[in-house]
Amino acid sequence: MDEPNINTIRKNLGVEEHIPFFGYLIYRADSDEFLAKFDISPERVLKGWHKLPDQAKPFKKVLEANRVCQQLELDPNICEIVIGFDLGKQIAVGPLDNDIVSEN
């Protein structure tokens, strides 16, 4: 996946410009959790999951989130990359479907 245009995503999701971009998040659909911690070394892969997106590890680039998703070695149907926006008291999460990332 190429790096999507944040302004296009904002427009397609109806997110106003003043709402801060939180980051791209890795969502695990089978357990309804977000990746909160991730560390990889030759000896181990450390990962932690959390139910709330505000506790998730945000990635500034979708390509980086995609790389980590692959390193987790989860079924691609389970490991999903979503986008988060910081509403202040909570993080709003949206899909990265083709109709969301493409310019209409």
C-alpha positions in Angstrom: 0.0 0.0 0.0 1.3 3.4 -0.9 1.3 6.1 1.7 -2.2 7.6 1.8 -3.0 11.3 1.7 -4.2 12.4 5.2 -6.2 15.2 3.7 -8.0 12.8 1.4 -8.8 10.5 4.4 -10.0 13.5 6.4 -12.3 14.6 3.6 -13.7 11.1 3.0 -14.3 10.4 6.8 -15.6 13.9 7.5 -12.8 14.7 9.9 -12.2 18.4 10.4 -8.7 19.9 9.8 -8.3 21.1 13.4 -8.6 17.5 14.8 -5.0 16.1 15.2 -3.9 13.0 13.4 -3.0 10.4 16.1 -1.4 7.8 13.8 -2.0 4.5 12.1 -2.9 1.7 14.5 -2.7 -2.0 14.2 -6.0 -3.6 15.0 -6.5 -7.3 15.7 -10.0 -8.2 14.6 -10.2 -11.7 16.3 -9.7 -10.2 19.8 -10.9 -6.7 19.2 -7.6 -5.2 20.4 -5.0 -2.7 19.3 -1.2 -3.3 19.3 0.1 -1.3 22.3 3.7 -2.5 22.6 6.1 -4.0 20.0 9.8 -4.8 20.2 11.7 -7.2 18.1 15.1 -8.7 18.6 16.9 -11.8 17.3 15.9 -13.6 20.5 12.3 -12.6 20.8 9.2 -10.7 19.6 7.6 -8.7 22.4 4.0 -7.6 21.8 1.2 -6.3 24.0 -2.4 -5.6 23.1 -5.0 -3.3 24.5 -8.7 -2.8 24.1 -8.6 1.0 23.9 -7.1 2.8 20.9 -5.7 5.6 23.1 -3.4 3.0 24.5 -2.3 1.8 21.1 1.1 2.3 19.6 0.7 4.9 16.8 2.7 4.8 13.6 3.2 8.0 11.6 3.5 6.1 8.3 1.2 3.4 7.1 4.2 1.6 5.5 5.8 1.3 9.0 2.5 -0.1 10.5 2.3 -2.5 7.5 5.9 -3.8 8.1 5.1 -4.4 11.8 1.9 -6.1 10.9 3.9 -8.5 8.7 6.5 -9.1 11.5 3.6 -10.1 13.9 3.0 -13.0 11.5 -0.8 -12.8 12.0 -3.3 -13.9 9.3 -3.8 -10.8 7.1 -7.6 -11.2 7.7 -6.9 -10.6 11.4 -4.2 -7.9 11.3 -5.8 -4.6 10.1 -4.3 -1.1 9.8 -6.7 1.6 10.8 -6.3 5.4 11.2 -6.8 7.3 14.4 -7.6 11.0 15.1 -7.3 12.6 18.6 -10.6 14.0 19.7 -9.2 15.0 23.1 -11.0 12.6 25.4 -10.8 9.7 23.0 -9.2 8.4 19.8 -11.6 8.1 16.9 -10.7 5.2 14.6 -11.6 4.7 11.0 -10.9 2.1 8.3 -8.4 2.4 5.5 -10.7 1.0 2.8 -10.1 1.9 -0.8 -13.1 4.3 -0.8 -11.6 6.1 2.2 -8.0 6.5 0.9 -8.9 7.2 -2.8 -9.7 10.7 -4.1 -13.3 10.7 -5.3 
